[in-house]
């Protein structure tokens, strides 16, 4: 699911998978036809659909409601969120104009009656690393160039109809820090003695405390895979939102409350390394219906997602030469409406870089948990054991006496993930008299032999998020044109290119200055103060009047559908489509 998907590269995008209900549901009314002229969704390319059928209209939410869309159908869905959509939104109406004083209080809004919106963008560190290598700049300079493109006078607004630009461009690293602290608490809670909150699903969705081993949930490709094919792992998934989702919730809740406007007047785009992040943004669990408690389809916390490669397409569409953009920060900006959250989102100095190489390129969830756990035990040390390949690594935290206190692992890539979920599969009794249990192997003591990890960091892309499908590749024209080579780069060149991106990612160093807010705190773990993060999150909840649990946690559900399991049963397809409405 991490491969680059584009409708332009397909020739079968109007032939969805047999389990896809939406094309049948959205067929226009047709004239009465003969009995042998019925519509049928089929993989048989020798018998194409009637030529007068329009292309299937499928939304991203519909895709997540289905359990068997083919890759080409997902490609069409993903293409709905693109740089073209961003430009269309910016040119739809005059944007809301903010005016305020330097203290960040008393901010007013102009153009409320025009139908425009406030535009906000969030940028991932993996995207900055990809841009840095492409244009030969530092990771920090790449961030400045992106900010200049989205908000600066020489950026996309210079040729816009209404000269709309993004009011704020934020770094998802600040949301990542919150996810790291909350994730460590989640693991520590799972290891405490005493009764645990129930982890049973409520109506197939909400979970309270995940089972051990806790599996990361920030990779949408992995989540979609688990929900569709391995529902037995859902009770193990961390309930935390991803940094992208958490940032979207923070922006929408705070701005709507502080400015007194509806969430749909705030438009948030995230720039990510992965196409699957578009699927995550479409989840109904990540809308204002959840934190407002309305229980109806709501406004997305992240309205659109574009990838690193699409960011360059955004600049090209407005005839902006990305390489010539200033490599310095904007001269000024309007403060975020809440002063404390303003200092959190836009610190005067960088509190923390992108992490160390041993933390990996996917946010460092596992690394932070190991560091946090070791800090709670005097004399503890961390040992690393490589698995069957470079994308499988086991970690143990041992005491000064050699006792194993914590065992964790990292699994990257779907091939390795399949081995993990196979080990987690529950044992089923054999139907044969005296037969051995089916599923996980059994130890002599009668216990499952599945992994005894407390936590596992799972990512769909081999190598982590810097290798996401939306990243700029070594054979992209922007790279090959610069080098002037007529030979198309191969796998070895791409591997070397990825090594450069990783180097740029980990070079996202601290500023070298002490952050004024976290200065002299004695609870620092890997450059992050848990007390500061928790205090900020509590302030956020108090400011919005929303329970913190509804703000930072989400839920998952098994995606069940028997559509298409009886090929040719058109009536059955239409019946199910009517029942579930094409969505969750």
C-alpha positions in Angstrom: 0.0 0.0 0.0 3.0 2.2 0.1 3.6 2.4 -3.6 2.9 5.6 -5.4 -0.7 5.5 -6.8 -2.0 7.7 -9.6 -5.1 7.5 -11.7 -3.0 8.6 -14.7 -1.0 5.3 -14.5 -4.1 3.1 -14.6 -6.2 1.6 -17.3 -8.7 -0.3 -15.2 -9.8 2.3 -12.7 -13.5 2.1 -13.7 -13.5 -1.6 -12.8 -13.5 -1.8 -9.0 -13.0 -4.8 -6.9 -15.8 -7.4 -6.6 -16.4 -6.4 -3.0 -16.8 -2.7 -3.8 -20.4 -1.6 -3.4 -20.2 2.0 -4.4 -20.2 1.7 -8.2 -23.4 -0.3 -8.0 -25.0 2.1 -5.5 -24.2 5.2 -7.6 -25.4 3.9 -11.0 -27.7 6.4 -12.6 -31.2 5.6 -13.5 -31.2 3.7 -16.8 -33.8 2.8 -19.3 -35.5 -0.6 -18.9 -33.2 -3.2 -20.3 -33.4 -6.8 -21.2 -33.0 -9.5 -18.5 -29.6 -10.5 -19.9 -28.3 -6.9 -19.9 -27.8 -6.5 -16.1 -24.8 -4.8 -14.6 -22.2 -6.9 -13.0 -18.9 -6.1 -11.3 -16.3 -8.6 -12.4 -12.5 -9.1 -12.6 -13.0 -10.7 -16.0 -11.5 -8.3 -18.5 -12.7 -10.4 -21.4 -16.2 -9.2 -20.7 -16.0 -5.5 -20.0 -18.7 -3.4 -18.5 -21.2 -1.7 -20.8 -19.4 1.2 -22.6 -22.1 3.7 -21.6 -21.4 3.4 -17.9 -19.8 6.5 -16.3 -16.7 6.2 -14.1 -17.4 5.0 -10.6 -17.8 7.8 -8.1 -16.2 6.5 -4.9 -15.2 8.5 -1.8 -12.3 7.7 0.5 -14.7 6.9 3.3 -16.5 4.4 1.0 -13.2 2.7 0.4 -12.5 2.2 4.1 -16.0 0.8 4.4 -15.2 -2.0 2.0 -13.2 -5.1 2.6 -12.0 -5.9 -0.9 -11.2 -2.9 -3.2 -8.5 -3.6 -5.7 -5.4 -1.5 -5.7 -6.5 0.5 -8.8 -9.8 1.5 -7.1 -7.9 2.7 -4.1 -5.7 4.7 -6.5 -8.7 6.6 -7.8 -9.8 7.3 -4.2 -6.4 8.5 -3.2 -6.3 10.8 -6.2 -9.3 12.8 -4.9 -7.0 14.5 -2.4 -4.3 16.2 -4.5 -2.5 19.4 -5.1 -5.3 20.4 -7.5 -7.9 20.1 -4.7 -5.7 22.4 -2.6 -5.6 25.1 -5.4 -9.3 24.7 -6.1 -10.0 25.3 -2.4 -7.8 28.4 -2.2 -9.5 29.9 -5.2 -13.0 29.1 -4.1 -13.7 32.3 -2.2 -11.9 35.2 -0.4 -10.3 33.7 2.7 -11.0 34.8 6.3 -8.7 37.6 7.3 -7.4 37.7 10.9 -6.4 40.9 12.7 -5.1 41.1 16.2 -2.6 42.6 18.6 0.9 41.2 19.3 -0.3 39.7 22.6 -2.4 37.2 20.8 -5.7 38.4 22.4 -8.7 40.1 20.8 -8.2 38.5 17.4 -11.0 39.5 15.0 -12.1 38.0 11.7 -12.9 39.8 8.4 -14.8 38.4 5.4 -17.1 36.2 7.4 -19.9 36.7 4.9 -17.8 35.7 1.8 -17.9 31.9 2.4 -14.1 31.7 2.7 -12.1 29.9 5.3 -9.0 30.0 7.4 -6.3 27.9 5.8 -3.8 26.0 8.0 -1.0 23.5 7.0 1.0 21.0 8.9 4.3 19.5 7.6 6.0 16.2 8.5 9.7 16.0 9.2 10.0 13.2 6.6 8.7 15.6 3.9 11.3 18.2 4.9 14.1 15.6 4.7 12.9 14.6 1.2 12.8 18.2 0.0 16.2 18.8 1.6 18.0 16.1 -0.4 16.2 17.0 -3.6 17.4 20.7 -3.5 20.6 20.3 -1.6 19.6 22.2 1.5 19.4 21.5 5.2 16.3 20.0 6.8 15.6 23.3 8.5 16.0 25.3 5.3 13.7 22.9 3.6 11.1 23.7 6.2 11.5 27.4 5.6 11.1 26.9 1.9 7.9 25.0 2.4 6.6 27.8 4.7 7.5 30.4 2.1 5.7 28.4 -0.6 2.5 28.1 1.4 2.4 31.5 3.1 5.1 33.8 1.8 4.8 36.6 -0.8 6.7 34.7 -3.4 4.7 31.5 -2.9 1.4 30.2 -4.3 -0.6 33.2 -3.3 1.3 35.4 -5.7 -0.7 34.0 -8.6 -3.9 33.1 -6.8 -7.3 34.5 -7.6 -8.0 35.9 -4.1 -4.3 35.8 -3.0 -5.3 33.3 -0.3 -2.5 31.6 1.6 -2.1 29.5 4.7 -2.4 31.5 7.8 -0.2 29.1 9.9 2.2 26.4 8.8 3.0 24.1 11.8 5.5 21.3 12.4 3.9 17.9 13.2 6.9 17.2 15.5 5.1 19.1 18.3 2.2 16.7 18.0 4.6 13.8 17.8 6.1 14.8 21.2 2.6 14.6 22.7 2.1 11.2 21.1 5.4 9.9 22.5 4.5 11.0 26.1 1.0 9.6 25.9 2.3 6.4 24.3 4.8 5.8 27.2 2.0 6.3 29.7 -0.2 3.8 27.8 2.5 1.1 28.0 3.3 1.8 31.6 -0.4 1.5 32.5 -0.5 -1.9 30.7 2.3 -3.2 32.9 0.9 -2.2 36.3 -0.5 -4.8 38.6 -4.1 -4.9 39.6 -7.4 -4.9 37.6 -7.2 -3.4 34.1 -10.0 -1.5 32.3 -11.9 -3.7 29.9 -10.4 -4.0 26.5 -13.5 -5.5 24.9 -15.0 -3.7 21.9 -18.1 -1.7 22.4 -20.4 -2.0 19.3 -17.3 -3.2 17.5 -15.5 0.1 17.9 -14.3 1.7 21.1 -11.5 0.1 23.2 -10.4 1.2 26.7 -7.0 -0.4 27.4 -5.3 -2.3 24.7 -4.0 -5.8 25.3 -0.3 -6.6 25.4 1.6 -6.5 23.2 0.5 -2.9 22.3 0.9 -2.2 18.6 1.5 1.3 17.2 -1.4 2.8 15.4 0.1 5.8 13.6 0.6 4.0 10.2 -2.7 4.1 8.3 -1.6 1.4 5.8 -1.1 -1.0 8.7 -4.4 0.0 10.4 -6.4 -0.5 7.2 -4.7 -3.9 6.7 -5.5 -5.0 10.2 -9.1 -3.8 10.1 -9.8 -5.6 6.8 -7.9 -8.8 7.2 -6.7 -9.4 10.8 -9.4 -8.2 13.2 -7.9 -10.4 16.0 -5.1 -7.8 16.4 -7.5 -4.8 16.9 -7.6 -5.2 20.7 -3.8 -4.8 20.7 -3.8 -1.4 18.8 -2.7 1.7 20.6 -5.7 4.0 21.1 -3.6 7.1 20.4 -4.2 9.2 17.4 -1.3 9.7 15.0 0.6 13.0 15.0 -1.3 14.0 11.8 -4.7 13.3 13.4 -3.8 14.9 16.8 -2.6 18.0 15.1 -5.8 18.3 13.1 -7.9 17.9 16.2 -5.8 20.5 18.1 -6.1 23.1 15.3 -9.8 22.6 14.6 -10.9 22.5 18.2 -8.9 25.5 19.4 -9.5 27.8 16.4 -13.2 27.1 16.3 -13.6 27.7 20.1 -11.3 30.7 20.3 -12.5 32.5 17.1 -16.2 31.5 17.5 -16.5 29.9 14.1 -17.7 26.6 12.8 -15.0 23.9 12.2 -16.0 23.8 8.5 -14.7 27.4 8.2 -11.2 26.0 9.0 -9.4 24.1 6.2 -6.4 22.0 7.2 -4.0 20.3 4.8 -1.3 17.9 5.9 1.9 17.3 3.9 3.0 13.8 4.5 5.4 11.1 3.1 2.7 8.5 2.5 -0.4 8.2 0.3 -2.1 6.1 3.0 -2.3 9.2 5.1 -5.1 10.3 2.8 -7.1 7.2 3.8 -6.5 8.1 7.5 -7.8 11.6 7.0 -11.1 10.2 5.7 -11.9 8.2 8.8 -15.2 9.2 10.4 -13.5 8.6 13.8 -11.4 11.7 13.0 -14.0 14.3 12.6 -15.7 16.9 14.8 -18.6 14.5 15.3 -16.4 12.6 17.8 -15.1 15.5 19.9 -18.4 17.4 19.7 -20.3 14.2 20.6 -22.9 14.7 17.9 -22.7 11.1 16.6 -23.3 12.2 13.0 -21.0 12.5 10.0 -18.8 15.5 10.8 -16.1 17.8 9.4 -12.8 16.2 9.0 -10.0 17.2 11.3 -7.6 16.9 8.3 -9.4 18.1 5.2 -6.8 17.0 2.7 -3.4 15.3 2.5 -0.8 15.9 -0.1 2.6 14.1 -0.3 6.1 15.4 -0.6 6.0 14.9 -4.4 2.6 16.6 -4.7 4.0 19.6 -2.9 6.3 20.2 -5.8 3.4 19.8 -8.2 1.6 22.4 -6.2 4.4 24.9 -6.8 4.7 23.9 -10.4 0.9 24.5 -10.9 1.3 28.1 -9.8 4.6 28.5 -11.8 6.7 28.9 -8.7 10.3 27.7 -8.9 10.7 25.9 -5.6 14.4 26.0 -5.7 14.5 29.8 -5.7 12.3 30.2 -2.6 13.8 32.0 0.4 15.5 29.7 2.8 14.7 31.9 5.8 11.6 32.1 8.0 8.8 34.5 7.4 9.4 38.0 8.8 6.1 37.9 10.8 3.0 36.0 11.5 -0.2 36.5 13.4 0.0 34.8 16.8 -2.1 31.7 17.4 -5.3 32.7 19.4 -4.2 30.9 22.6 -0.8 32.2 23.9 0.1 28.9 25.6 -0.7 26.8 22.6 1.1 29.4 20.4 4.3 28.8 22.3 3.7 25.0 22.0 3.1 25.1 18.3 5.7 27.7 17.5 8.5 27.5 20.1 11.2 30.2 19.9 13.8 27.4 19.6 13.4 23.9 18.5 12.8 21.8 21.6 13.8 18.6 20.0 15.2 17.4 16.6 13.8 14.5 14.6 15.5 11.9 16.9 18.6 9.8 16.8 19.3 7.1 14.1 18.6 4.4 16.6 15.1 5.9 17.0 14.2 5.1 13.4 12.6 7.4 10.8 9.0 6.9 11.8 8.7 9.2 14.9 10.6 7.2 17.5 7.7 5.8 19.4 9.5 2.6 20.5 12.8 4.5 21.2 11.1 7.0 23.5 9.2 4.2 25.4 12.5 2.4 26.0 14.2 5.6 27.2 11.3 6.5 29.4 11.1 3.0 30.9 14.8 2.8 31.5 14.7 6.2 33.3 12.2 4.8 35.8 14.6 2.0 36.8 18.0 2.9 38.2 20.8 1.0 36.6 18.7 -0.3 33.7 20.2 -0.8 30.3 18.9 -1.4 26.8 20.0 -4.3 24.6 19.3 -4.6 20.9 19.0 -7.9 18.9 18.6 -7.9 15.1 15.9 -10.2 13.8 15.7 -12.1 10.5 16.3 -8.9 8.6 17.1 -5.2 9.1 13.4 -4.3 9.5 12.9 -6.7 12.5 14.7 -5.7 15.7 14.1 -6.8 19.3 14.9 -4.6 22.3 15.1 -5.6 26.0 15.5 -3.4 29.1 17.4 -5.3 31.8 18.1 -4.4 35.4 21.6 -4.1 36.9 21.3 -7.7 38.0 20.4 -8.9 34.5 16.7 -9.3 35.0 14.6 -8.6 31.9 12.2 -5.8 32.8 10.8 -5.0 29.3 10.8 -6.7 26.0 9.8 -4.8 22.8 10.3 -5.1 19.0 10.1 -3.2 15.7 8.5 -4.7 12.7 8.6 -2.8 9.4 7.2 -3.9 6.0 4.2 -6.0 5.3 6.1 -9.3 4.9 7.4 -8.9 8.5 4.0 -7.7 9.7 2.4 -10.9 8.4 4.7 -12.9 10.6 3.8 -10.8 13.6 0.0 -11.1 13.2 0.3 -14.8 12.6 2.0 -15.1 16.0 -0.8 -13.1 17.6 -3.6 -15.2 16.0 -5.6 -16.9 18.8 -5.6 -20.6 19.2 -8.7 -22.5 17.9 -9.5 -26.0 19.2 -9.3 -28.8 16.6 -12.5 -30.3 15.3 -10.8 -33.7 15.2 -11.0 -35.8 18.4 -7.6 -35.7 20.1 -6.3 -33.2 17.5 -3.8 -30.4 18.3 -5.1 -26.8 18.6 -5.1 -24.8 15.3 -3.3 -21.5 15.1 -0.4 -20.4 17.4 1.8 -23.3 18.5 1.4 -24.6 22.0 4.0 -24.8 24.7 4.1 -27.9 27.0 2.5 -25.8 29.7 -0.5 -25.1 27.5 0.2 -21.4 26.9 0.4 -19.8 23.5 3.9 -19.3 22.1 3.1 -15.9 20.6 5.5 -13.0 21.2 5.9 -11.8 24.8 6.5 -8.2 23.9 5.0 -5.4 25.8 5.1 -3.1 22.8 5.7 -3.4 19.1 6.4 -0.5 16.6 4.7 -1.5 13.4 5.1 0.4 10.1 4.0 -0.7 6.6 7.0 0.7 4.7 10.3 -1.1 4.8 12.8 1.3 6.3 10.2 3.4 7.9 8.3 6.6 6.9 11.2 8.3 5.1 10.6 5.5 2.5 6.9 6.4 2.1 5.2 6.1 -1.3 4.7 9.8 -1.5 8.3 10.7 -1.1 10.5 12.1 -3.9 12.4 9.2 -5.6 15.7 9.2 -7.2 14.2 8.6 -10.7 11.7 11.5 -10.5 12.2 14.2 -13.1 13.0 16.8 -10.6 16.1 14.7 -9.6 17.1 13.2 -12.9 16.8 16.5 -14.6 19.0 18.2 -12.1 21.7 15.5 -12.5 21.4 15.5 -16.3 21.8 11.8 -16.5 20.1 9.9 -19.4 20.4 6.5 -17.6 17.4 5.8 -15.4 18.5 5.1 -11.8 17.9 1.6 -10.5 17.4 0.0 -7.1 20.9 0.6 -5.9 20.7 4.3 -6.7 17.3 4.5 -4.8 18.9 2.8 -1.8 21.7 5.3 -1.8 19.1 8.1 -2.2 17.1 6.8 0.7 20.3 6.8 2.8 20.7 10.5 2.1 17.1 11.2 3.1 17.6 9.4 6.3 20.7 11.4 6.9 18.8 14.7 6.3 16.0 13.5 8.6 18.4 12.8 11.5 20.3 16.0 10.9 17.2 17.9 12.1 19.2 19.1 15.1 18.3 21.1 18.1 18.9 24.8 17.9 21.7 24.6 20.4 19.9 26.9 22.8 17.9 26.0 25.8 14.1 26.3 25.3 12.8 28.9 27.7 9.7 26.8 28.5 11.4 23.5 29.2 14.5 25.1 30.7 15.9 23.5 33.8 13.2 20.8 34.0 14.4 17.7 35.8 12.1 15.2 34.1 13.6 15.4 30.6 13.5 12.1 28.7 15.3 12.1 25.3 14.9 15.9 25.1 11.2 15.9 26.0 9.6 17.0 29.2 6.5 14.8 30.0 5.3 17.2 32.6 5.4 20.1 30.1 3.5 18.1 27.5 0.9 16.9 29.9 0.4 20.4 31.3 -0.1 21.7 27.7 -2.6 19.0 26.9 -4.6 19.7 30.1 -4.6 23.4 29.1 -5.9 22.4 25.7 -8.7 20.4 27.1 -9.7 23.1 29.6 -9.6 25.8 26.9 -11.9 23.9 24.5 -14.1 22.4 27.3 -13.7 18.9 25.8 -12.6 15.8 27.7 -8.9 15.1 26.9 -9.8 11.5 26.2 -12.0 12.5 23.3 -9.3 14.7 22.0 -6.3 12.4 21.9 -7.7 8.9 21.6 -9.5 7.1 18.7 -11.0 3.7 18.0 -10.9 1.0 15.4 -13.4 -1.5 14.1 -13.4 -4.7 12.0 -14.4 -4.0 8.4 -16.9 -6.7 7.6 -18.7 -7.1 4.3 -19.9 -10.1 2.3 -20.5 -8.0 -0.8 -19.1 -9.7 -3.9 -18.7 -13.1 -2.2 -21.5 -14.3 -4.5 -20.5 -13.1 -7.9 -23.4 -12.1 -10.1 -25.8 -11.8 -7.1 -26.7 -8.2 -8.0 -29.8 -8.0 -5.8 -27.7 -9.0 -2.8 -25.2 -6.3 -3.6 -27.8 -3.6 -3.8 -29.5 -4.8 -0.6 -26.2 -4.5 1.4 -25.4 -1.1 -0.2 -28.7 0.2 0.9 -28.2 -1.0 4.5 -24.8 0.5 5.2 -25.2 3.5 2.9 -21.8 3.1 1.3 -19.9 4.3 4.4 -19.2 3.3 7.9 
